[in-house]
C-alpha cells in the first residue's frame, strides 16, 4: 500500500476517533446532568412534601384527605410555573401538539409528586427510570417498529427490578398507591411523546428563554428566600420555612433542567426512527 494511502487512512481514523471522543464526552456529560438534576428534583420535592405538613401540624391535621393532595399540588404548581419562566413554546409548532405537550407534562408531574407522598423519592425515581422501556413498547405497538431480543428480555427484568426496589420490607397499602401513580406518570409521558410523534413534530415544542429571564427568576427566588429567612429569625413564621421553601425552588429549577434534557433526547430519538 502506498505511503500516501496509509497516511490518509490514519488521518481519517484519527478524525473518526476524535469525533467519537467528542460525542462520547457530550453524551456522558448529558447523562450525568440528567441524573443529577433528576435526583435533586425528586429529593427536594420530597423534602417539601414531608416538611410542609409539619410546619402547620396543629391545623393541618383537620384537613383530612387534603393532607395528601395539597403539598403535591403546590410542588407541581411551582415546578410548572418555573417551566413557564424558563422555557418558551416554539412558534413553529401548531397548537395541537403544544396542548398535548403541556397537558401531558402537567398531569405526569402531578402524578409523580403525588406518588412521593406515599413512597420514598428514590422509589419513585427508580420507577421513573423505566420510562425508556415503556416508550420502546409503545413505539413498537403504535408505529410497528422492530424490537430487538435484548429489549424483549430486559423489559420484565427492569420492571421487576423497579418494583423490587420500590417495595419496602414492611409493605403498606399506601405503597401501592405510590407505585401505581409513578407508573401512571410514565404512561402519561409515553402517550404524550407518541401523540407528538403522530402529529409529525420533529423537534421538541419548547426552547430555553434568554439568560436575562432565567437570571431574573433566580433573583426573585433569592429575594423571597431572604425575606422568609428574616421573618423566620423574627419568629413571625415557623422555623425551617426558608429551608423547605428553598428545597421547593431547587426542585422547580431541577425539574426544568431534567425535563428539558429528557424531552429533547426522547423526541430526537423517536423522530429519527423510521416507521
N, C-alpha and C positions, 0 to 999 in steps of 0.2 A: 504493500500500500504506500502511495506517495506520501512524503512528509507533510505536504500542504493539507491533504485529506485528513491525516491524523490530527494535525493542529486544529482543523476546522471541527472535527468531531469532538475533540477535547473541549474546545471553546463552547460548543453547543451543550455539551454535558454540564460544564460549569454554569452556564446560563440557566439551564433547567434546574440544577441543584440549588442555585441561588434563589430562583423563583419559588421552589418548593419550601426552602427555609423561610422565605418571607411570608408565604401564605400560611405555613405551619405556625409561625410565631403569631400571626394575626389570629388564627383560629384558637390557639391556646389562650391568648390574652382575652379574646371574646368569651371563651368558655369560663375562664376564671372570673371575669367581670360579671357574667350572668349568674354564676354560682354564688359569689359574694353578695351581690345585690338581692338576689332571691332569698338567701338565708337571712340577711338583715331585715328585709321587708317582713318576712313571716315572724321572726323573733320579736321585732319591735312591735308589730301588731299584737302579738300575744301578750307582751308587757302591758299594753294599753287595755286589752280585753280583760286581763286579770286584775289590773291595778285600778281601773276606773270604778268598778263597783265598790271596792274597798274604801275609796275616798268618801263616798256618800252612803256608807253601810247603814247607818241608823234609819235613813229614809228610803234607801234603795230596796230594802227587803220587802217593802209594801207594794212594789210594782208588779210582783208575780211573774207572768210569762214575759213581760217586757225586759226582765233581767237578762235574758239571753239575746234578745233582739236589738236593744238599744246600742250597746257597745259596738256590735258588728256593723250596724247601720252608720254609726259615727265614723268608724275606721274606713268603711267603703266610701263615704261621702268625702272625707279628706283625701283619700287616695285618688278618687276620680276628679276632684277639684284641682289637685296637683297636676294631674294629666292635662286638664284644660289650660293651665297656666304654662305648662312646659312643652306641649306639643300642639300642633295645629292640623286641621284637616286639609288634605291636598285638594286644590281646586280642580285637578284633572279627573277626579273621581266623581261619578254620579251619586245622587242622593241615596239610592237603594243600598249599595254596598256600605256607604258611610253609616246608615241607620243600623244595618246588620252588625257592623263592626262595633259601634258604640253600645248598642243594647246588649250584645253578647259579652262585651268586656265588662259592663257594669254587673250583669247577672252572675258571671263567673267570679268576679271579685267578691260579690256579696256571699256567694256560696262558699268560697274559700275562707273568708273571715268568720262566717257562721260555723264552719267546721272547727275552727280553732277555739270556739267557745266550749267545745265538748272534748277535744283531744289536744295533745301537745302539738306545738308548731312543727317539730321535727317529723311527727307522724303525718301531718297534712302535707308537708313538703315532700316526703317520701312518695306519697300517692300522686302528688302533682308531677313528679318526675316521670310518671308513666304516660304522660301526655303524648310524647312522640309515638309510643306504641299504639295508642288509641287513634292517633292521626293516620298511621300507616294502615290500620284496619279499615277505617272509614274511607280513606283514599282508594283502597282496593275495591271496596263494595260499590262506591258511587261511580268511580271513573274506570273500574275494571282494569286496574293496573296489575302487573305481576307482583307476587310476593315471594321472596326467597325463602328457602327452607330454614335459614337462620332466624328470620323473623317469626316464622310459624312456631319454631321450637322455643324461642325466647319469650313469646307473649305470655303463656301460662306461668313461666318461671318468674318473670318480672312482676306480674300481678300478684302471684302468691307471696313473693318476697316483700312487696309493699304492704300487703295485708298482715304478714307475719311481723313486720317491723312496727305496724301501727297498733296492733292489739297488745294490750298490757296483760301481765300475768293475772291481775285481778280485773277481769273483764266486767264492764258495766253496760247497762242498756244504753246509756248516753253515748258510749263509744261508737255504737252502731250508727247513730245519727251523724256523728262527726265523720266517719268513714264514708257514708253514703253521700254527704254533702261535698266532700273532697273529690270523689269520683264524678259527682254531678258537675262540678266545676270543669273537670277535664272534658266531659261530654259537651258542655256548652261551648267551650273554646274550639273543640273539634268541629262542631256543627257550624260555628261562625267561619272558620277558615275554609271549610268545604263550600259554604254558601258564597263566600267572596270569590273563590276559585271558579264557581259555576257562572258567576257574573263576568268572567273574563278579565278580572282585575289582576294585572301582572306586577303590581307594586303595592306595598302597604299604603293604605289611605291616610297615613299620618307622617308628619315630619317635625323635627325639633324646632322650637321657636328660637329667636335670637338670644344671644348671651345676655342682653340687657333685660329681657323679660324674665329669664331664669334668675339672674342676679337680683332683680327687684323682689322676686318671690322669696329668695333666701334672706334678704334684708328685712322684709316684713316678718318672716318667721322668727328671726333673731330678735327683733324688737318686741314681738309678742312674748317670747320666752323670757326676755329681760324684765318685762313688766310683771309677768306671772311670778318670777323669782323674787322681785321686790315685794310684791303683795304677800308672798309666802313667808318672807322674813319678817314682815309686819304682822303676821298671824291673822291676816284678813281672809285667807283661803287655806285649805288643808295643806299639810306638809306633803312633799313629793309630787305636787301638782306639776311643777316645772319639769321634773324627770319624766313623768308619764306623758305630758304634752310633747316633750322633746322626742320621745320614742314614737309618738304618733306622727310627727313631722318627718322624722327619718324614714319611717315606714312608707309614707307617701312618696318621698323622693326616690327611695329604692324601688318602689313599685313602678314608678315611671321608667326607671333605668332598665330593670329586668324585663318588663313588659315590652318595651320598645325593642330591646335586643332580640327577645324570643319571637316577637311578631315579625320583625324584618327577616330573621333567619328562616322561620317556618314558611312564611309566604314565598320567600325566594326559592326554597326547595320544592314546594309543591307546584309552583308556577313554572319551574324549569322541567318538571316531569312530563313526559309525553303521554298523552291519553288517546 
